[in-house]
Amino acid sequence: MLRIVILGTGNVATHLYTALKKSDTIEIVQVYSRTPKSLLPFKNEVATTSSLTGLVEADLYIIAVSDDAIASIAHNLPFNDRLVVHTSGSVPMINIHKRNRRGVLYPLQTFTKKKAVDFSSIPICLEFGHKKDFVILEQVVRALGSPLYKITSDQRKRVHLAAVFVNNFSNHLYRIGHEICDTSGVEFEILKPLIQETAAKIETVTPYMAQTGPAKRGDEKTIERHIDLLENDMHKNIYSLLTTSIKNTYGK
Amino acid sequence: MLRIVILGTGNVATHLYTALKKSDTIEIVQVYSRTPKSLLPFKNEVATTSSLTGLVEADLYIIAVSDDAIASIAHNLPFNDRLVVHTSGSVPMINIHKRNRRGVLYPLQTFTKKKAVDFSSIPICLEFGHKKDFVILEQVVRALGSPLYKITSDQRKRVHLAAVFVNNFSNHLYRIGHEICDTSGVEFEILKPLIQETAAKIETVTPYMAQTGPAKRGDEKTIERHIDLLENDMHKNIYSLLTTSIKNTYGK
């Protein structure tokens, strides 16, 4: 049994805890949070501590806290030469103090606290300072049933940046779609099948091939009509910029 | 049996043909295309014509051709007072010549010629000049099994504009994600689950509530790092503009 301590009680920490608890090759021996109140949901199931000096011995410490808090927790761990990883997309591995063996276990997904997640479809990006630690981290990924990617800190921060485009920015475009529907007196419901199909398409076709629309066709009449129709200046700017970018991509 | 003629042999025409052919309340009596060659796939199954004067009598004529060609075909139809609809998101209903009863049957979805479509999840937007024609158009929508929306020409062109944001523009963001992965030596595969989950989320949560990321948090340090990291100036501009728009939305 691999003994794991989870540090953190947020979205990622909670989802990892829930998924790993079910594994018969892994034992979660403790959950840490500096605020005792956030440990309450865990208290009946597992040992908890709100003090770093109270941490028990384990094979792996997973720091799943906000990016800003990682370095400070890692710095204050009261032990040496143990395997300590964080779960962030953008924090370099070396932000974990070198007194310990360090690594990263980054699940590339958007987590919502109340929504169950299926780790079997979540890519896990692994990074590690010592080759021998790969075996331990691989065991965790296998327990989660996730696809495994070995990537460097530099690759990870670029993948995280790509994730901002496909996740945060796409969602904001959905928001703009919702606003346009609202001001037109049409239910947002009407756009949902299109949103699902747009995402589904790239499972079988590259986004480059899947592109359609007035910008791709270089259909200036429709583009002009659309920009006129938009009432919000920011929406006009976004429409123009993305249209130019699509036109550049397809040489229009 | 409702007798229908389909004018056009492109994506929308072909998908409508395939779906309606299966219905036992509808008979497709003819397919028209001005280019005889594009009628070849239909020849063994249904009567075809490449001349508007060769059109047979029917209860409904569906013009499913490119936006620019609709008015000219409608203008040259050699009959009066029959029900003629087009399938475009952005062409006004009145572009169909008023010699005939006119309407619109706009399926709000992105079609790929080779990919089968499930009309039961595709919203159909209906518009009609004569109230009595609703019964006929409703019968078509029921045969397709699609959700039905009655909307005006003005609403339709706004919904079509919203569709550009959630479909064309989101797909372009996927393309940018793909490019960033490529230049980082990471497979685009790694982003696919995130893309699916981002789309899936808005089935249960509004896009406003679903928003996450550095712009939403007002996390200037990460935003600056990301813009530095981007090598393509257009990508920098898109990142900055969408970040500003998200910040405005959440008062950051």
Interface residues (C-beta under 8 A of the other chain):
Chain A: D67 S90 L108 Q109 T110 T112 K115 S121 I122 P123 C125 Y149 I151 D154 Q155 K157 R158 V159 L161 A162 A163 V164 F165 V166 N167 N168 F169 S170 N171 H172 L173 Y174 R175 I176 G177 H178 I180 C181 T183 S184 G185 V186 E187 F188 E189 I190 L191 K192 P193 L194 I195 Q196 E197 T198 A199 A200 K201 I202 E203 T204 V205 T206 P207 Y208 A210 Q211 T212 G213 P214 A215 K216 T222 R225 H226 L229 L230 M234 N237 I238 Y239 L241 L242 T244 S245 I246 N248 T249
Chain B: D67 S90 L108 Q109 T110 T112 K115 S121 I122 P123 C125 Y149 I151 D154 Q155 K157 R158 V159 L161 A162 A163 V164 F165 V166 N167 N168 F169 S170 N171 H172 L173 Y174 R175 I176 G177 H178 I180 C181 T183 S184 G185 V186 E187 F188 E189 I190 L191 K192 P193 L194 I195 Q196 E197 T198 A199 A200 K201 I202 E203 T204 V205 T206 P207 Y208 A210 Q211 T212 G213 P214 A215 K216 T222 R225 H226 L229 L230 M234 N237 I238 Y239 L241 L242 T244 S245 I246 N248 T249
